[in-house]
Amino acid sequence: MTKPREKTREELTAEIEDSKKKIQQYENREKILRQKLSREERRERNHRLIVRGAVFESIVPEAKNMTDEEATALLRLALTSEPAREYLKKRAEGATS
């Protein structure tokens, strides 16, 4: 059986360089994919915020004329009520079961 030919120093150096290029290409591809993922997550969050804001304004039409601080105060007041706390507590317990 014949022994495989040993690679020359130049061939090994070229193989190292090729490997470095491939690594760089994979790192660039990873960066592109992470950016796409970030954009998609941001798009989903924006959509969720818009939908929930629209729901809030449909339930409280006066919210359209409120300042951000007034709307925040209203939501804090509403969500710290006993029924709201009970609802959130039950929901949290259901999510952990």
Biopython code that builds the backbone (N, CA, C, O; Angstrom):
import numpy as np
from Bio.PDB.StructureBuilder import StructureBuilder

atoms = [
    (1, "MET", "N", (0.839, -1.165, 0.000)),
    (1, "MET", "CA", (0.000, 0.000, 0.000)),
    (1, "MET", "C", (0.889, 1.234, 0.000)),
    (1, "MET", "O", (1.875, 1.295, 0.735)),
    (2, "THR", "N", (0.536, 2.229, -0.835)),
    (2, "THR", "CA", (1.376, 3.419, -0.926)),
    (2, "THR", "C", (0.953, 4.438, 0.119)),
    (2, "THR", "O", (-0.217, 4.575, 0.474)),
    (3, "LYS", "N", (1.945, 5.124, 0.578)),
    (3, "LYS", "CA", (1.740, 6.156, 1.589)),
    (3, "LYS", "C", (1.278, 7.437, 0.895)),
    (3, "LYS", "O", (1.825, 7.803, -0.145)),
    (4, "PRO", "N", (0.241, 8.149, 1.477)),
    (4, "PRO", "CA", (-0.192, 9.396, 0.838)),
    (4, "PRO", "C", (0.940, 10.419, 0.832)),
    (4, "PRO", "O", (1.766, 10.471, 1.743)),
    (5, "ARG", "N", (0.950, 11.235, -0.231)),
    (5, "ARG", "CA", (2.008, 12.239, -0.394)),
    (5, "ARG", "C", (1.860, 13.325, 0.669)),
    (5, "ARG", "O", (0.757, 13.796, 0.943)),
    (6, "GLU", "N", (2.968, 13.707, 1.252)),
    (6, "GLU", "CA", (2.991, 14.803, 2.231)),
    (6, "GLU", "C", (2.770, 16.118, 1.501)),
    (6, "GLU", "O", (3.283, 16.323, 0.401)),
    (7, "LYS", "N", (2.003, 17.007, 2.119)),
    (7, "LYS", "CA", (1.769, 18.323, 1.509)),
    (7, "LYS", "C", (2.989, 19.195, 1.721)),
    (7, "LYS", "O", (3.678, 19.120, 2.738)),
    (8, "THR", "N", (3.227, 20.027, 0.718)),
    (8, "THR", "CA", (4.362, 20.941, 0.832)),
    (8, "THR", "C", (3.990, 22.093, 1.755)),
    (8, "THR", "O", (2.822, 22.293, 2.087)),
    (9, "ARG", "N", (4.995, 22.837, 2.156)),
    (9, "ARG", "CA", (4.804, 23.999, 3.025)),
    (9, "ARG", "C", (3.855, 25.008, 2.362)),
    (9, "ARG", "O", (3.001, 25.592, 3.029)),
    (10, "GLU", "N", (4.010, 25.207, 1.057)),
    (10, "GLU", "CA", (3.173, 26.150, 0.313)),
    (10, "GLU", "C", (1.715, 25.681, 0.280)),
    (10, "GLU", "O", (0.792, 26.481, 0.428)),
    (11, "GLU", "N", (1.528, 24.387, 0.084)),
    (11, "GLU", "CA", (0.166, 23.848, 0.063)),
    (11, "GLU", "C", (-0.507, 24.009, 1.433)),
    (11, "GLU", "O", (-1.685, 24.356, 1.519)),
    (12, "LEU", "N", (0.246, 23.756, 2.483)),
    (12, "LEU", "CA", (-0.302, 23.915, 3.839)),
    (12, "LEU", "C", (-0.629, 25.379, 4.118)),
    (12, "LEU", "O", (-1.663, 25.683, 4.712)),
    (13, "THR", "N", (0.246, 26.279, 3.694)),
    (13, "THR", "CA", (0.015, 27.716, 3.886)),
    (13, "THR", "C", (-1.230, 28.151, 3.112)),
    (13, "THR", "O", (-2.036, 28.929, 3.622)),
    (14, "ALA", "N", (-1.386, 27.659, 1.898)),
    (14, "ALA", "CA", (-2.563, 27.995, 1.089)),
    (14, "ALA", "C", (-3.831, 27.445, 1.737)),
    (14, "ALA", "O", (-4.870, 28.104, 1.732)),
    (15, "GLU", "N", (-3.745, 26.255, 2.286)),
    (15, "GLU", "CA", (-4.899, 25.649, 2.952)),
    (15, "GLU", "C", (-5.293, 26.462, 4.196)),
    (15, "GLU", "O", (-6.477, 26.647, 4.475)),
    (16, "ILE", "N", (-4.298, 26.937, 4.927)),
    (16, "ILE", "CA", (-4.561, 27.796, 6.099)),
    (16, "ILE", "C", (-5.253, 29.076, 5.663)),
    (16, "ILE", "O", (-6.216, 29.511, 6.294)),
    (17, "GLU", "N", (-4.770, 29.674, 4.599)),
    (17, "GLU", "CA", (-5.373, 30.921, 4.102)),
    (17, "GLU", "C", (-6.808, 30.693, 3.646)),
    (17, "GLU", "O", (-7.687, 31.510, 3.918)),
    (18, "ASP", "N", (-7.043, 29.589, 2.956)),
    (18, "ASP", "CA", (-8.406, 29.257, 2.536)),
    (18, "ASP", "C", (-9.316, 29.085, 3.749)),
    (18, "ASP", "O", (-10.457, 29.549, 3.754)),
    (19, "SER", "N", (-8.806, 28.425, 4.757)),
    (19, "SER", "CA", (-9.589, 28.211, 5.974)),
    (19, "SER", "C", (-9.902, 29.547, 6.659)),
    (19, "SER", "O", (-11.007, 29.752, 7.161)),
    (20, "LYS", "N", (-8.922, 30.449, 6.673)),
    (20, "LYS", "CA", (-9.152, 31.774, 7.274)),
    (20, "LYS", "C", (-10.226, 32.539, 6.509)),
    (20, "LYS", "O", (-11.054, 33.219, 7.114)),
    (21, "LYS", "N", (-10.215, 32.429, 5.173)),
    (21, "LYS", "CA", (-11.233, 33.096, 4.352)),
    (21, "LYS", "C", (-12.615, 32.526, 4.644)),
    (21, "LYS", "O", (-13.591, 33.268, 4.751)),
    (22, "LYS", "N", (-12.692, 31.199, 4.774)),
    (22, "LYS", "CA", (-13.971, 30.564, 5.076)),
    (22, "LYS", "C", (-14.481, 31.000, 6.448)),
    (22, "LYS", "O", (-15.672, 31.258, 6.622)),
    (23, "ILE", "N", (-13.588, 31.079, 7.404)),
    (23, "ILE", "CA", (-13.975, 31.539, 8.743)),
    (23, "ILE", "C", (-14.541, 32.948, 8.663)),
    (23, "ILE", "O", (-15.573, 33.241, 9.266)),
    (24, "GLN", "N", (-13.871, 33.817, 7.925)),
    (24, "GLN", "CA", (-14.337, 35.198, 7.771)),
    (24, "GLN", "C", (-15.707, 35.240, 7.094)),
    (24, "GLN", "O", (-16.576, 36.022, 7.480)),
    (25, "GLN", "N", (-15.892, 34.389, 6.080)),
    (25, "GLN", "CA", (-17.178, 34.338, 5.393)),
    (25, "GLN", "C", (-18.289, 33.883, 6.344)),
    (25, "GLN", "O", (-19.386, 34.440, 6.331)),
    (26, "TYR", "N", (-18.002, 32.875, 7.166)),
    (26, "TYR", "CA", (-18.997, 32.396, 8.125)),
    (26, "TYR", "C", (-19.293, 33.461, 9.185)),
    (26, "TYR", "O", (-20.442, 33.627, 9.596)),
    (27, "GLU", "N", (-18.266, 34.175, 9.622)),
    (27, "GLU", "CA", (-18.476, 35.249, 10.602)),
    (27, "GLU", "C", (-19.332, 36.362, 10.003)),
    (27, "GLU", "O", (-20.209, 36.902, 10.678)),
    (28, "ASN", "N", (-19.082, 36.707, 8.738)),
    (28, "ASN", "CA", (-19.899, 37.712, 8.063)),
    (28, "ASN", "C", (-21.338, 37.230, 7.908)),
    (28, "ASN", "O", (-22.279, 37.998, 8.111)),
    (29, "ARG", "N", (-21.506, 35.974, 7.554)),
    (29, "ARG", "CA", (-22.848, 35.398, 7.405)),
    (29, "ARG", "C", (-23.586, 35.421, 8.750)),
    (29, "ARG", "O", (-24.776, 35.731, 8.811)),
    (30, "GLU", "N", (-22.870, 35.092, 9.811)),
    (30, "GLU", "CA", (-23.468, 35.121, 11.150)),
    (30, "GLU", "C", (-23.920, 36.547, 11.494)),
    (30, "GLU", "O", (-25.009, 36.745, 12.032)),
    (31, "LYS", "N", (-23.090, 37.520, 11.186)),
    (31, "LYS", "CA", (-23.425, 38.924, 11.454)),
    (31, "LYS", "C", (-24.692, 39.330, 10.693)),
    (31, "LYS", "O", (-25.571, 39.989, 11.248)),
    (32, "ILE", "N", (-24.777, 38.936, 9.434)),
    (32, "ILE", "CA", (-25.954, 39.251, 8.616)),
    (32, "ILE", "C", (-27.205, 38.598, 9.202)),
    (32, "ILE", "O", (-28.258, 39.231, 9.285)),
    (33, "LEU", "N", (-27.091, 37.339, 9.606)),
    (33, "LEU", "CA", (-28.237, 36.631, 10.171)),
    (33, "LEU", "C", (-28.671, 37.244, 11.500)),
    (33, "LEU", "O", (-29.866, 37.347, 11.776)),
    (34, "ARG", "N", (-27.709, 37.648, 12.321)),
    (34, "ARG", "CA", (-28.046, 38.306, 13.599)),
    (34, "ARG", "C", (-28.758, 39.632, 13.348)),
    (34, "ARG", "O", (-29.688, 39.980, 14.076)),
    (35, "GLN", "N", (-28.334, 40.370, 12.333)),
    (35, "GLN", "CA", (-29.000, 41.633, 11.993)),
    (35, "GLN", "C", (-30.431, 41.384, 11.527)),
    (35, "GLN", "O", (-31.345, 42.117, 11.903)),
    (36, "LYS", "N", (-30.626, 40.345, 10.704)),
    (36, "LYS", "CA", (-31.974, 40.001, 10.246)),
    (36, "LYS", "C", (-32.866, 39.625, 11.425)),
    (36, "LYS", "O", (-34.019, 40.048, 11.501)),
    (37, "LEU", "N", (-32.326, 38.833, 12.336)),
    (37, "LEU", "CA", (-33.072, 38.426, 13.520)),
    (37, "LEU", "C", (-33.445, 39.641, 14.365)),
    (37, "LEU", "O", (-34.572, 39.742, 14.850)),
    (38, "SER", "N", (-32.515, 40.546, 14.537)),
    (38, "SER", "CA", (-32.762, 41.758, 15.312)),
    (38, "SER", "C", (-33.847, 42.603, 14.661)),
    (38, "SER", "O", (-34.726, 43.122, 15.349)),
    (39, "ARG", "N", (-33.793, 42.745, 13.340)),
    (39, "ARG", "CA", (-34.817, 43.517, 12.618)),
    (39, "ARG", "C", (-36.196, 42.869, 12.778)),
    (39, "ARG", "O", (-37.195, 43.556, 12.990)),
    (40, "GLU", "N", (-36.232, 41.545, 12.674)),
    (40, "GLU", "CA", (-37.507, 40.831, 12.806)),
    (40, "GLU", "C", (-38.069, 40.987, 14.222)),
    (40, "GLU", "O", (-39.266, 41.218, 14.392)),
    (41, "GLU", "N", (-37.217, 40.862, 15.225)),
    (41, "GLU", "CA", (-37.670, 41.031, 16.609)),
    (41, "GLU", "C", (-38.177, 42.455, 16.837)),
    (41, "GLU", "O", (-39.180, 42.653, 17.524)),
    (42, "ARG", "N", (-37.493, 43.441, 16.267)),
    (42, "ARG", "CA", (-37.903, 44.841, 16.397)),
    (42, "ARG", "C", (-39.242, 45.066, 15.688)),
    (42, "ARG", "O", (-40.107, 45.770, 16.208)),
    (43, "ARG", "N", (-39.415, 44.472, 14.506)),
    (43, "ARG", "CA", (-40.667, 44.593, 13.762)),
    (43, "ARG", "C", (-41.827, 43.994, 14.557)),
    (43, "ARG", "O", (-42.902, 44.587, 14.643)),
    (44, "GLU", "N", (-41.602, 42.817, 15.137)),
    (44, "GLU", "CA", (-42.645, 42.166, 15.934)),
    (44, "GLU", "C", (-43.003, 43.011, 17.157)),
    (44, "GLU", "O", (-44.177, 43.136, 17.502)),
    (45, "ARG", "N", (-42.003, 43.586, 17.807)),
    (45, "ARG", "CA", (-42.253, 44.433, 18.984)),
    (45, "ARG", "C", (-43.031, 45.685, 18.585)),
    (45, "ARG", "O", (-43.989, 46.062, 19.260)),
    (46, "ASN", "N", (-42.626, 46.324, 17.498)),
    (46, "ASN", "CA", (-43.337, 47.510, 17.022)),
    (46, "ASN", "C", (-44.794, 47.184, 16.721)),
    (46, "ASN", "O", (-45.692, 47.942, 17.087)),
    (47, "HIS", "N", (-45.027, 46.069, 16.061)),
    (47, "HIS", "CA", (-46.391, 45.657, 15.737)),
    (47, "HIS", "C", (-47.205, 45.455, 17.017)),
    (47, "HIS", "O", (-48.333, 45.935, 17.130)),
    (48, "ARG", "N", (-46.617, 44.740, 17.975)),
    (48, "ARG", "CA", (-47.302, 44.491, 19.244)),
    (48, "ARG", "C", (-47.653, 45.796, 19.954)),
    (48, "ARG", "O", (-48.765, 45.948, 20.459)),
    (49, "LEU", "N", (-46.712, 46.737, 19.996)),
    (49, "LEU", "CA", (-46.958, 48.019, 20.654)),
    (49, "LEU", "C", (-48.058, 48.812, 19.954)),
    (49, "LEU", "O", (-48.893, 49.432, 20.613)),
    (50, "ILE", "N", (-48.061, 48.796, 18.648)),
    (50, "ILE", "CA", (-49.086, 49.520, 17.892)),
    (50, "ILE", "C", (-50.460, 48.907, 18.141)),
    (50, "ILE", "O", (-51.431, 49.626, 18.378)),
    (51, "VAL", "N", (-50.539, 47.586, 18.087)),
    (51, "VAL", "CA", (-51.821, 46.911, 18.301)),
    (51, "VAL", "C", (-52.334, 47.199, 19.710)),
    (51, "VAL", "O", (-53.512, 47.512, 19.884)),
    (52, "ARG", "N", (-51.473, 47.096, 20.709)),
    (52, "ARG", "CA", (-51.906, 47.316, 22.086)),
    (52, "ARG", "C", (-52.276, 48.771, 22.331)),
    (52, "ARG", "O", (-53.202, 49.057, 23.091)),
    (53, "GLY", "N", (-51.567, 49.684, 21.701)),
    (53, "GLY", "CA", (-51.932, 51.097, 21.803)),
    (53, "GLY", "C", (-53.293, 51.352, 21.181)),
    (53, "GLY", "O", (-54.082, 52.136, 21.709)),
    (54, "ALA", "N", (-53.570, 50.701, 20.072)),
    (54, "ALA", "CA", (-54.867, 50.849, 19.410)),
    (54, "ALA", "C", (-55.977, 50.273, 20.274)),
    (54, "ALA", "O", (-57.064, 50.846, 20.350)),
    (55, "VAL", "N", (-55.715, 49.149, 20.923)),
    (55, "VAL", "CA", (-56.709, 48.558, 21.828)),
    (55, "VAL", "C", (-56.985, 49.520, 22.979)),
    (55, "VAL", "O", (-58.141, 49.752, 23.331)),
    (56, "PHE", "N", (-55.946, 50.072, 23.557)),
    (56, "PHE", "CA", (-56.092, 51.028, 24.662)),
    (56, "PHE", "C", (-56.951, 52.219, 24.218)),
    (56, "PHE", "O", (-57.873, 52.618, 24.929)),
    (57, "GLU", "N", (-56.651, 52.779, 23.055)),
    (57, "GLU", "CA", (-57.416, 53.932, 22.575)),
    (57, "GLU", "C", (-58.849, 53.560, 22.216)),
    (57, "GLU", "O", (-59.744, 54.399, 22.320)),
    (58, "SER", "N", (-59.083, 52.324, 21.797)),
    (58, "SER", "CA", (-60.459, 51.925, 21.483)),
    (58, "SER", "C", (-61.277, 51.749, 22.759)),
    (58, "SER", "O", (-62.481, 52.004, 22.765)),
    (59, "ILE", "N", (-60.630, 51.316, 23.839)),
    (59, "ILE", "CA", (-61.318, 51.147, 25.122)),
    (59, "ILE", "C", (-61.472, 52.488, 25.831)),
    (59, "ILE", "O", (-62.495, 52.738, 26.468)),
    (60, "VAL", "N", (-60.473, 53.342, 25.727)),
    (60, "VAL", "CA", (-60.472, 54.653, 26.382)),
    (60, "VAL", "C", (-60.311, 55.716, 25.294)),
    (60, "VAL", "O", (-59.197, 56.184, 25.061)),
    (61, "PRO", "N", (-61.396, 56.106, 24.624)),
    (61, "PRO", "CA", (-61.290, 57.088, 23.541)),
    (61, "PRO", "C", (-60.657, 58.409, 24.000)),
    (61, "PRO", "O", (-60.027, 59.108, 23.206)),
    (62, "GLU", "N", (-60.827, 58.744, 25.281)),
    (62, "GLU", "CA", (-60.242, 59.976, 25.811)),
    (62, "GLU", "C", (-58.713, 59.955, 25.787)),
    (62, "GLU", "O", (-58.065, 60.996, 25.889)),
    (63, "ALA", "N", (-58.150, 58.758, 25.651)),
    (63, "ALA", "CA", (-56.693, 58.624, 25.655)),
    (63, "ALA", "C", (-56.048, 59.386, 24.505)),
    (63, "ALA", "O", (-54.887, 59.786, 24.595)),
    (64, "LYS", "N", (-56.798, 59.587, 23.423)),
    (64, "LYS", "CA", (-56.254, 60.307, 22.276)),
    (64, "LYS", "C", (-55.862, 61.733, 22.645)),
    (64, "LYS", "O", (-54.949, 62.308, 22.053)),
    (65, "ASN", "N", (-56.561, 62.298, 23.629)),
    (65, "ASN", "CA", (-56.285, 63.675, 24.039)),
    (65, "ASN", "C", (-55.429, 63.764, 25.297)),
    (65, "ASN", "O", (-55.172, 64.860, 25.795)),
    (66, "MET", "N", (-54.987, 62.627, 25.811)),
    (66, "MET", "CA", (-54.168, 62.615, 27.027)),
    (66, "MET", "C", (-52.689, 62.773, 26.683)),
    (66, "MET", "O", (-52.242, 62.410, 25.595)),
    (67, "THR", "N", (-51.951, 63.322, 27.633)),
    (67, "THR", "CA", (-50.495, 63.334, 27.501)),
    (67, "THR", "C", (-49.986, 61.934, 27.828)),
    (67, "THR", "O", (-50.731, 61.108, 28.356)),
    (68, "ASP", "N", (-48.741, 61.671, 27.523)),
    (68, "ASP", "CA", (-48.154, 60.371, 27.865)),
    (68, "ASP", "C", (-48.206, 60.141, 29.367)),
    (68, "ASP", "O", (-48.476, 59.031, 29.824)),
    (69, "GLU", "N", (-47.946, 61.192, 30.128)),
    (69, "GLU", "CA", (-47.949, 61.077, 31.587)),
    (69, "GLU", "C", (-49.355, 60.753, 32.104)),
    (69, "GLU", "O", (-49.504, 59.945, 33.021)),
    (70, "GLU", "N", (-50.377, 61.375, 31.527)),
    (70, "GLU", "CA", (-51.751, 61.100, 31.947)),
    (70, "GLU", "C", (-52.154, 59.669, 31.605)),
    (70, "GLU", "O", (-52.784, 58.987, 32.413)),
    (71, "ALA", "N", (-51.796, 59.223, 30.422)),
    (71, "ALA", "CA", (-52.114, 57.849, 30.021)),
    (71, "ALA", "C", (-51.401, 56.852, 30.928)),
    (71, "ALA", "O", (-51.976, 55.834, 31.313)),
    (72, "THR", "N", (-50.154, 57.146, 31.265)),
    (72, "THR", "CA", (-49.399, 56.284, 32.174)),
    (72, "THR", "C", (-50.064, 56.231, 33.537)),
    (72, "THR", "O", (-50.205, 55.155, 34.119)),
    (73, "ALA", "N", (-50.477, 57.395, 34.055)),
    (73, "ALA", "CA", (-51.132, 57.448, 35.360)),
    (73, "ALA", "C", (-52.430, 56.637, 35.343)),
    (73, "ALA", "O", (-52.722, 55.915, 36.296)),
    (74, "LEU", "N", (-53.208, 56.753, 34.265)),
    (74, "LEU", "CA", (-54.450, 55.996, 34.150)),
    (74, "LEU", "C", (-54.178, 54.495, 34.152)),
    (74, "LEU", "O", (-54.846, 53.741, 34.860)),
    (75, "LEU", "N", (-53.211, 54.066, 33.370)),
    (75, "LEU", "CA", (-52.879, 52.632, 33.317)),
    (75, "LEU", "C", (-52.372, 52.136, 34.671)),
    (75, "LEU", "O", (-52.734, 51.043, 35.106)),
    (76, "ARG", "N", (-51.547, 52.925, 35.329)),
    (76, "ARG", "CA", (-51.054, 52.520, 36.662)),
    (76, "ARG", "C", (-52.213, 52.370, 37.630)),
    (76, "ARG", "O", (-52.280, 51.400, 38.385)),
    (77, "LEU", "N", (-53.116, 53.321, 37.607)),
    (77, "LEU", "CA", (-54.272, 53.273, 38.493)),
    (77, "LEU", "C", (-55.125, 52.040, 38.195)),
    (77, "LEU", "O", (-55.530, 51.317, 39.105)),
    (78, "ALA", "N", (-55.387, 51.815, 36.919)),
    (78, "ALA", "CA", (-56.227, 50.682, 36.528)),
    (78, "ALA", "C", (-55.566, 49.347, 36.856)),
    (78, "ALA", "O", (-56.235, 48.412, 37.296)),
    (79, "LEU", "N", (-54.276, 49.260, 36.645)),
    (79, "LEU", "CA", (-53.590, 47.973, 36.816)),
    (79, "LEU", "C", (-53.174, 47.687, 38.250)),
    (79, "LEU", "O", (-52.726, 46.581, 38.553)),
    (80, "THR", "N", (-53.312, 48.654, 39.125)),
    (80, "THR", "CA", (-53.004, 48.396, 40.538)),
    (80, "THR", "C", (-54.281, 48.140, 41.335)),
    (80, "THR", "O", (-54.221, 47.965, 42.552)),
    (81, "SER", "N", (-55.429, 48.116, 40.669)),
    (81, "SER", "CA", (-56.684, 47.788, 41.345)),
    (81, "SER", "C", (-56.656, 46.321, 41.751)),
    (81, "SER", "O", (-55.932, 45.515, 41.166)),
    (82, "GLU", "N", (-57.445, 45.989, 42.750)),
    (82, "GLU", "CA", (-57.474, 44.607, 43.230)),
    (82, "GLU", "C", (-57.891, 43.621, 42.135)),
    (82, "GLU", "O", (-57.238, 42.588, 41.989)),
    (83, "PRO", "N", (-58.951, 43.890, 41.357)),
    (83, "PRO", "CA", (-59.311, 42.929, 40.291)),
    (83, "PRO", "C", (-58.190, 42.735, 39.263)),
    (83, "PRO", "O", (-57.954, 41.621, 38.796)),
    (84, "ALA", "N", (-57.509, 43.819, 38.919)),
    (84, "ALA", "CA", (-56.418, 43.700, 37.943)),
    (84, "ALA", "C", (-55.281, 42.869, 38.522)),
    (84, "ALA", "O", (-54.714, 42.025, 37.826)),
    (85, "ARG", "N", (-54.940, 43.100, 39.800)),
    (85, "ARG", "CA", (-53.849, 42.318, 40.414)),
    (85, "ARG", "C", (-54.219, 40.844, 40.499)),
    (85, "ARG", "O", (-53.376, 39.979, 40.259)),
    (86, "GLU", "N", (-55.469, 40.549, 40.836)),
    (86, "GLU", "CA", (-55.917, 39.155, 40.896)),
    (86, "GLU", "C", (-55.826, 38.497, 39.512)),
    (86, "GLU", "O", (-55.355, 37.367, 39.384)),
    (87, "TYR", "N", (-56.276, 39.206, 38.498)),
    (87, "TYR", "CA", (-56.223, 38.674, 37.128)),
    (87, "TYR", "C", (-54.772, 38.373, 36.736)),
    (87, "TYR", "O", (-54.479, 37.303, 36.202)),
    (88, "LEU", "N", (-53.876, 39.314, 37.001)),
    (88, "LEU", "CA", (-52.472, 39.128, 36.628)),
    (88, "LEU", "C", (-51.839, 37.989, 37.430)),
    (88, "LEU", "O", (-51.025, 37.228, 36.906)),
    (89, "LYS", "N", (-52.220, 37.879, 38.702)),
    (89, "LYS", "CA", (-51.687, 36.797, 39.536)),
    (89, "LYS", "C", (-52.135, 35.443, 39.003)),
    (89, "LYS", "O", (-51.322, 34.526, 38.881)),
    (90, "LYS", "N", (-53.435, 35.307, 38.681)),
    (90, "LYS", "CA", (-53.945, 34.044, 38.144)),
    (90, "LYS", "C", (-53.292, 33.719, 36.805)),
    (90, "LYS", "O", (-52.968, 32.564, 36.527)),
    (91, "ARG", "N", (-53.102, 34.739, 35.986)),
    (91, "ARG", "CA", (-52.469, 34.530, 34.687)),
    (91, "ARG", "C", (-51.032, 34.046, 34.849)),
    (91, "ARG", "O", (-50.591, 33.143, 34.137)),
    (92, "ALA", "N", (-50.302, 34.652, 35.792)),
    (92, "ALA", "CA", (-48.916, 34.238, 36.046)),
    (92, "ALA", "C", (-48.853, 32.820, 36.564)),
    (92, "ALA", "O", (-47.961, 32.060, 36.187)),
    (93, "GLU", "N", (-49.785, 32.455, 37.419)),
    (93, "GLU", "CA", (-49.813, 31.085, 37.952)),
    (93, "GLU", "C", (-50.129, 30.085, 36.846)),
    (93, "GLU", "O", (-49.566, 28.990, 36.814)),
    (94, "GLY", "N", (-51.029, 30.460, 35.938)),
    (94, "GLY", "CA", (-51.369, 29.581, 34.816)),
    (94, "GLY", "C", (-50.209, 29.396, 33.862)),
    (94, "GLY", "O", (-50.071, 28.335, 33.254)),
    (95, "ALA", "N", (-49.370, 30.415, 33.720)),
    (95, "ALA", "CA", (-48.219, 30.338, 32.803)),
    (95, "ALA", "C", (-47.130, 29.433, 33.366)),
    (95, "ALA", "O", (-46.373, 28.834, 32.603)),
    (96, "THR", "N", (-47.041, 29.324, 34.691)),
    (96, "THR", "CA", (-45.978, 28.508, 35.288)),
    (96, "THR", "C", (-46.394, 27.063, 35.459)),
    (96, "THR", "O", (-45.544, 26.219, 35.741)),
    (97, "SER", "N", (-47.682, 26.743, 35.298)),
    (97, "SER", "CA", (-48.142, 25.361, 35.473)),
    (97, "SER", "C", (-47.822, 24.530, 34.266)),
    (97, "SER", "O", (-48.136, 23.340, 34.235)),
]
sb = StructureBuilder()
sb.init_structure("model")
sb.init_model(0)
sb.init_chain("A")
sb.init_seg("    ")
for serial, (resi, resn, name, xyz) in enumerate(atoms, 1):
    if name == "N":
        sb.init_residue(resn, " ", resi, " ")
    sb.init_atom(name, np.array(xyz, "f"), 0.0, 1.0, " ", f" {name:<3s}", serial, name[0])
structure = sb.get_structure()
